[in-house]
């Protein structure tokens, strides 16, 4: 297996765009046909609906996008059958040559962190994992070591897109907001293992809803992959994310979840075409600012 950074760059170049589709299944938003098929009032039925919908989304977007990002919380909330659904989706993503990011935002220390990492890479077989760095280097280190042993990657929370992110992330220490201190640490960890494209395997999560900060962080971190949430349904535009990219068009993965997977009402019988149309539109918008 090639190093994660090389595989990610190759996937983006092959599809000619940096779009990542977030798989965040919400029961109330699913197509009615799928809900009615599986609605037996149990978590098992809910999980099977999530699996059917998630697999169909993968096949609809696979011709167009390089990356998918299942959000583990929705599957975990369905119990054991939910875990089975998540596993089926990650397995299918690999069969379709899609790079997968397991969005679990893990964060712990020592053997517990190692166990989280091994589960993500050895059990779930995800290509990358989101990680919360709040506990410091000794908490991130087991994730880094595990990722590098299996040629996988990490995306560390740096500047998130939620409205309340500034409560801690904007706190100033030694003349800089906290998120910039985190970014500097990510830059150090990332430079330990750069790929052929000059990008490394420890990326940063940076929200599309902070475009000026996105540009600043790109200047700070020229060799770091960004995972950029907040595009589409959360309000971020293609112009907002333009500053995330290097001059060669690489360096950032732009995530859209609801904007791609739920651009329809549940009773819309043409929901599959709606997903394809939304995907094409997002790809076209991003190509205008990436120059890949």
N, C-alpha and C positions, 0 to 999 in steps of 0.2 A: 504493500500500500504506500502511495506517495505521501509526503508530509501534508498535513492539513491545509496549510496556506497555499501550497501549489495546487491541490485538488480544488480548493475554493476558487482560485483565480482561473483555473482551466474551465470550471463549470460556468463562471460568469462570462468568460470570453466565448465559450461554445454557444451559449444562448444569446449573447449580445446584449445582455442587460443584467442589472444587479437586484432584481425583485425577489424578495423572500415572501412566501405566502404563509401566514400564521394560521394554524389549524386550532381554532378555539371554539369547539362545538358548544352551542347554547341550545338547550332543548326547545325553548319557546320560539327560536328563530329557524329551526329545521323545517325543510319542506314537509307539508302536511302528509304527503304520501308516505314518507319515511316514518314519521311519527305514528301514523295510524297502523302501519305495518308492525311496529314493535311495541306499541303502548299497551303494556299489560300491568301497569302500576308498580313495576318492580325496577330496581337498579339494573338488573340483568337486561331488561328490555331497553332501558335508556342507553346502556353501554353498547348494545348491538346497533342501535340507531346511530350513535356516534361513530361506530366503526364503519357502517355502510356509507354514511355521509362523508367521513374523512377519506375513505378509499376512493370514493367517486371524485372528490375534489382533487386528489393527487393525480388521477388520470386525466382530468380536465385541464389542469395547469401544467402538467409535465412537459408538453411540447414547447412551452413558452418560457418557463422560469427555471433558474438554477438551484434554488434553495427553498426548503419548507421548514416550518418551526412549530411543531406540536407543543401546546401548552399543557403541561402534565396535570395541572390542578383539576381541569375539567374531567380528565379520565380517572384520576384518583378518587374524585367524588362519587364515582360509580362503583367503587369497591373492586374486588378481584376481576370481575368481568371488564371493568374499565381499564385495568392494567393489561388485560388481554387485547383490548381494542387498541391501546397505545402501541403495544408490541407489533400488532398486525400492520398498523400504519407506518411505523418506522421500518419494518421489514420490507413493505411494499415500496417505500421511498427509495430504499437501496436498490431494489430490483429495477426501478425506473431511472437510476443514475442521478437521483436528486441528492444534494448535500442536505443533511438533516441537522437541525439545532434543537436539542431538547431544552425547552424553556422551563426550568425548575428553580432557578435562582437559589441554588444551594449555598450553604455557608456553615462550616463547623470546623473543628480542630482535630488534629492527630488522626487516630484510626477511624474516627467517625467520618471525617472528610474523605479519607481514602476509600471507605466503603461506599459513600455517595458517588464518588468518581468512578469506581469500578462498576457499580451498578449501571451508571449512565453509559459507559463505554463497552464493558464486557457483556452485560446482560441486555440492555436496550440497544446496543450497537449504534448509538447516535454518533454523528461526526463531531459534534460540539455541544457544549453545555454552558448555560448561563450561571454565573457565580456571584454571590454577594461578598464583597471584600471587607465588610465592617470589622471582622475579627482580626485582620492584619495578615502579614506575610506568612506566618506559621499556619494560618488557616487556608491560605490560597496555595501554599507549596504542595500539599498532597494532590490537589487537583492538577497542578502543573505537571508534576511528576507522572501521574497516571495518564494524563493526556499525551505526554511525549512518548511514553512507553508504547502507546498504541497508535501513534501518528494522528491524534485527534486535536481539537482546539477548544479554547475557552473564550467566553465573552463576559468581561467583568463589568458590573454596574458602575458607571462613572457619572453620567448626567442624564437622569431619567426624564420621561416626558409627562409624568403625572403632575397635576396642578400643585400638589403639596410638596414637590421634590425639594424646594428651596429651604424647607425647615431646617434640614441638616446640611444639605449639599452646598448651600450658599454661605454657611458660617465661615468667617474669615480667620485664618491663622497665618501668622507671619506674612501678612500682606496679600494672601491669596485665598479664594474660596476653597472650601474643602474638596469640591469635585476636581479642582486642578491638582491638588496634592495626590488624589487617587489616580488621576490621569498620569502624573509623573511616575508613580510606582508601576502602573501598567506598562509604560514605555520601557522601564528598566527590565521588567520580567519578559517582555516581548522580544527585546533585542538579544536575549540569550539564545534565540533559536529562529533566525531569519531564513526564509525560503529563497528559492531562486528568483522570485519576483520582487525581492526586497521587502516583503511583508512577513510578519511572524505569526505565531500560533496563539498569542494571548491578545484577544481583541477587547474592544471597549463598547459598552452599550451607551449610546449618546442619542437623545431624543430629537426628533425632527421639529419639535415645537420650540426649540431654542436655536434658531439658525445662526445667530452671531456667535454663540458659544460653540456651535458645531464647527464654524470656520476657525475659531481660535484653537480648538482642540486638534484640528487637522494640522495646523501649523506646529503645535507642540509635538504631535505624534505622527510624523510622516510615514512611518513604517508599520502602523497599527491598523488592522482591520476594524472598521466600525460596524456594529449592528445598530441600525437606526429605526426605532419604533416611532409611531406617531404620524406616519404618512397615511393619507387617505381619510378614513373615517374620523380620526382624531384631530384633523385639521391641517396637518403638514402637507405642503405642496411640493412639486418637483423643484421649484425654485428655492424653497426652504432647505432642501437637502443637497443642493448643488455644491455647497461648500464642504461636503463630506468627502468628496472624491479627490484623488491625486490627479495630476495633469494627464496621466495615461488612462483615466476613467476607472481605475481599480481603487480598492481601499475601503469600500463601503458596501454593505448589504442593506437594502431598504425594505423594511417589513410593512406589509399590509395584511391585516387579519379580517376584520368585519367588512372592509371595503371590497375585498375579493370574495370572501366566502358567503357573505349575506347581502348581496346587492339586489335582493328580491323580497317580496312578501311571502309568507309561508304557503299561501294558496296559489302562488304563481306556478303554473305547470311548465313554464319555460325557464325554470330556475337554473338549469344546467347552462343554457345559452347565456343567461345573465352573468354567470361566473366567467365564462369564456370572454364575453364582451368586456367585463370589468378588468380582467387580466390583460387583455390586449391594450386597453386604454392606459392602464398603469405602466405597462412596458413602453408604450409609445411616448408617454410623458417623461419617463426616466431617461430614455435614449437621447432626448433633446439636451439633457444636462450632463451626460456622462461622456459622450464622444468616444465610446468604445468602438 
